[in-house]
Amino acid sequence: MSDIKIEKDIPIPAARSGRYGNMYPFAQMSAGDSFILLADTRQEKKKMARRISPTVYRFEKLHPGAEFITRTVDNGVRVWRVK
């Protein structure tokens, strides 16, 4: 017999929205709003852009009608909500 104990009535925890889902304020943004991810070097900016792009994409897929644009700027990477 197995040593695994079967348990009943254990509540299922709420699903998380992903590693960065709560880190960025996508859901609180309106069209025209933006935020910046600060980075000093070109390498840090590239890293930020690579990190934020898939997160934006996933948010857009889960929230039809939401649309964002990201751009590398002088002091980091900026994300704008356009829809």
N, C-alpha and C positions, 0 to 999 in steps of 0.2 A: 504494500500500500504506500501511497505517497504521503509525504509529510506536509503537503500543502493544505492549509486550512481554508475552507470555503466560508465566506462571511456574507451576511445579508444586510440590506438597508444601509450601505455605505454611500453617502452622497457623492455625486460626481462633481469635481471642481469645475468652475467656469473655464471656458477655453481662453487661452491667451491669444493675443493678436500677433504674435511673433516676437522675435528678439528685440526689434526696434519699434514695434507698433505703438508702444506708449511713450517712447522717447521723443518722438516728433509730434508737433501739434496739428497734424493734418485735419483731424475732425473739427477742430475749433476754428479753422481758417475759412474766410469768405473770399470770393473772387477779389483780387487786388491785394490781398495780404501776402506777406513774405516773411521768411526768416533766414538767418545766415548761420552757416557752420564755419566758424573761424578756423583758419589755417594759415600758417606763416610761409611755408615753403611750397614750391611747385609740387613736390612729391606728396606732401600732406593734402594739398588740394585734390590731386588725382585720387588719393586714397578715399577722401571724403566723397568725391563724385561717384566712385565705384561702389561705395557703401550705400549712398542715399538713392541712387537710381533704381535698383530693384525694389527697394522699400516703397518708393513712390509708385512704381508700376503695380505692385501688389495692392496698395491702397486704392488705386484707380480701378482695378478689376473688381475689388470688393464693394466699391461705392460708385456705381454707374452714374455718370454725369459730372463727377469730380475730375478735374484736369489740372495738372501741374507742369511747370517748366523749371528746369534747373540750369544754372549757368555758373561757370567759374568766374569770380570777380577778383578784384585786387586783394582783398583780405580773406578770401575763402570761397565757399560755394553757397550760392543763394538759391532758395526754392520759392517760387511764386505759385499761388493758386490762381488759375486763369478762368476756371469755371467751377 
